[in-house]
Amino acid sequence: MLTLHIIAGSFLLLFGIGALSFAKGTTKHRWSGNLFFLSMLVMAGSAALFNGGLTMALLTLYYGSTAWAVVLRKERSVGAFEFIAMLVIIYISFDLFYFVYTATELSATFKTIFTLHAVIAAMAACLDAKMILSGGLSGKHRMVRHTWRACFALLGAVMSFSANTSDSWPDFIDSNALIYLMIGVLFYWVIRVLFTNWYNQITDVLGSSVLLKRLMMIRRPANSE
């Protein structure tokens, strides 16, 4: 089980980096994202069985699955999945807060880490509730939901990798360097999607793509019938 977990985690890192590297909306980006999601399912499932704990595995699964689902669902639409996901993250947030404030042998560093996870989980639950009440998301807000949740799922894998390999890093390199880099990438994409013209530019490129025009031409005869 440990071997399966390590292999799945390695593929998750590989495909996650690929999804971040390839141009958004391209076939390579979509394939990398789908394989990232499948690797995450295996990694989270094996982690739950191997460690005997469900909460952190559910946390990773929540971020990855909600990031994946938002691009599959039509704009301005929600369903049972979003409601169930909100209930799951509410449970995770309460469970993490309870764990932090009842643990007696938890170091200050880990207490801070788990508290941050609990706070961000509570924020995610509030965003889920807002999305459900508004009937879904569209435009750049839909894209930023996909982006930050996918990055956060990848951040969890990076944190696990750094923690388990910290003794193998050279003395002149901070073992948390990848964590800092991933946090920087997360904020970079959130800011770029929300506060720049990037979303409009990529929408224009994809909207004028030859592939999309061909798909529209294929659909026209069917619609005309």
C-alpha positions in Angstrom: 0.0 0.0 0.0 2.9 2.4 0.8 4.4 1.6 -2.6 1.1 2.4 -4.4 0.8 5.6 -2.4 4.4 6.8 -3.4 3.8 5.9 -7.1 0.5 7.7 -7.1 2.0 10.7 -5.4 4.8 10.9 -7.9 2.4 10.8 -10.8 0.3 13.4 -9.1 3.2 15.8 -8.8 4.2 15.1 -12.5 0.8 15.6 -13.9 0.1 18.6 -11.6 3.2 20.3 -12.9 2.2 19.5 -16.4 -1.2 21.0 -16.0 0.4 24.2 -14.7 2.9 24.3 -17.5 0.7 23.7 -20.5 -1.4 26.4 -22.0 -4.8 26.5 -20.3 -7.6 25.1 -22.4 -5.3 23.0 -24.6 -5.6 19.2 -25.0 -2.3 18.7 -23.1 -3.6 20.8 -20.2 -6.9 18.8 -20.1 -5.2 15.4 -20.2 -2.7 16.4 -17.5 -5.6 17.7 -15.4 -7.6 14.4 -15.8 -4.5 12.3 -15.0 -3.8 14.5 -12.1 -7.3 13.9 -10.7 -7.0 10.1 -11.2 -3.6 10.0 -9.5 -5.1 12.1 -6.6 -7.9 9.5 -6.2 -5.4 6.7 -5.8 -3.0 8.7 -3.5 -5.8 9.9 -1.2 -7.4 6.5 -1.0 -4.1 4.7 -0.2 -3.3 7.5 2.3 -6.5 6.9 4.1 -5.9 3.2 4.3 -2.2 3.5 5.1 -2.4 6.2 7.8 -5.7 5.1 9.2 -7.0 8.7 9.0 -9.7 9.9 6.7 -9.8 13.7 7.3 -6.7 14.8 5.4 -7.4 12.3 2.6 -10.9 13.8 2.3 -9.4 17.3 2.3 -7.2 16.6 -0.7 -10.0 14.7 -2.4 -12.4 17.7 -1.9 -10.1 20.3 -3.4 -9.1 18.2 -6.3 -12.7 16.9 -7.1 -14.3 20.4 -6.8 -11.6 21.9 -9.1 -12.2 19.1 -11.6 -16.0 19.3 -11.4 -16.3 23.0 -11.9 -14.9 22.8 -15.5 -17.2 19.9 -16.4 -20.4 21.6 -15.3 -22.0 24.3 -17.4 -21.7 27.9 -16.3 -24.4 29.1 -13.9 -25.4 25.6 -12.8 -25.1 23.6 -9.6 -26.2 20.1 -8.6 -26.1 17.5 -5.8 -22.3 17.1 -6.1 -21.7 20.7 -5.0 -24.1 20.4 -2.0 -22.5 17.2 -0.9 -19.0 18.7 -1.3 -20.0 21.6 0.9 -21.2 19.3 3.6 -18.0 17.3 3.4 -15.8 20.4 3.8 -17.9 21.7 6.7 -17.3 18.4 8.5 -13.5 18.5 7.7 -13.2 22.1 9.0 -15.0 21.2 12.3 -12.9 18.0 12.6 -9.6 19.9 12.1 -10.5 22.6 14.6 -11.5 19.9 17.1 -8.3 18.1 16.6 -6.1 21.2 17.0 -7.8 22.3 20.3 -7.9 18.8 21.9 -4.5 17.5 20.9 -2.1 17.6 23.8 1.1 16.5 22.2 1.0 18.5 19.0 3.9 20.8 18.3 3.4 24.5 17.7 4.3 24.1 14.0 1.9 21.4 13.3 -0.8 23.2 15.3 -0.4 26.2 13.1 -0.5 24.0 9.9 -3.7 22.2 10.9 -5.3 25.5 12.1 -4.6 27.1 8.7 -6.1 24.0 7.0 -9.2 24.3 9.1 -9.6 28.1 8.4 -9.1 27.6 4.6 -11.6 24.7 4.7 -14.1 27.0 6.5 -13.5 29.6 3.8 -14.1 27.0 1.1 -17.4 26.0 2.7 -18.5 29.6 2.7 -17.6 30.0 -1.0 -19.5 26.8 -1.7 -22.6 28.1 0.0 -22.3 31.4 -1.9 -22.0 29.6 -5.2 -25.0 27.3 -4.5 -27.2 30.3 -3.4 -26.2 32.3 -6.5 -26.9 29.3 -8.8 -23.4 28.7 -10.0 -20.4 30.6 -11.4 -19.4 31.9 -14.7 -16.5 33.7 -16.4 -13.3 34.4 -14.4 -14.9 33.4 -11.1 -15.5 29.9 -12.4 -11.9 29.7 -13.6 -10.4 31.0 -10.3 -12.4 28.4 -8.4 -10.8 25.7 -10.6 -7.4 27.2 -10.3 -7.0 27.8 -6.6 -8.5 24.4 -5.7 -6.3 22.5 -8.1 -3.3 24.4 -6.8 -4.3 23.7 -3.2 -4.6 20.0 -3.9 -1.2 20.0 -5.5 0.2 22.0 -2.5 -1.0 19.2 -0.2 1.0 16.7 -2.3 4.1 19.0 -2.3 3.9 19.4 1.5 3.7 15.6 2.0 6.7 15.2 -0.4 8.8 17.8 1.4 8.0 16.4 4.8 9.0 12.9 3.8 12.2 13.9 2.1 13.4 16.7 4.4 16.3 14.6 5.6 17.6 14.0 2.1 17.9 17.7 1.1 21.3 19.3 1.0 22.0 21.7 3.8 22.2 24.8 1.5 18.6 24.2 0.3 15.6 24.7 2.5 13.5 21.6 2.5 10.4 23.8 2.4 11.5 25.5 -0.8 9.0 23.6 -2.9 6.2 24.5 -0.5 7.0 28.2 -0.8 7.2 27.9 -4.5 3.8 26.2 -4.7 2.2 28.9 -2.5 3.7 31.5 -4.8 2.3 29.7 -7.9 -1.2 29.6 -6.3 -1.2 33.3 -5.5 0.2 34.1 -9.0 -2.6 32.3 -10.8 -5.4 33.7 -8.5 -4.1 37.2 -9.1 -3.6 36.7 -12.8 -7.1 35.3 -13.4 -9.0 37.8 -11.2 -7.1 41.0 -11.6 -5.6 41.0 -15.1 -6.9 40.7 -18.7 -5.6 37.1 -19.0 -9.0 35.4 -18.9 -10.4 37.6 -21.6 -7.3 37.0 -23.8 -7.5 33.2 -23.4 -11.2 33.3 -24.1 -10.6 35.2 -27.3 -7.9 32.7 -28.4 -10.0 29.6 -27.6 -13.1 31.2 -29.1 -11.3 31.8 -32.4 -9.5 28.4 -32.5 -9.8 26.3 -35.6 -10.8 23.3 -33.6 -13.8 25.1 -32.1 -14.9 26.4 -35.5 -14.8 22.8 -36.9 -16.9 21.5 -34.0 -19.4 24.2 -34.7 -19.5 23.3 -38.3 -20.1 19.6 -37.4 -22.9 20.5 -35.1 -24.7 22.8 -37.5 -26.1 20.0 -39.8 -27.4 18.1 -36.8 -29.1 21.2 -35.5 -30.6 22.0 -38.9 -32.3 18.6 -39.1 
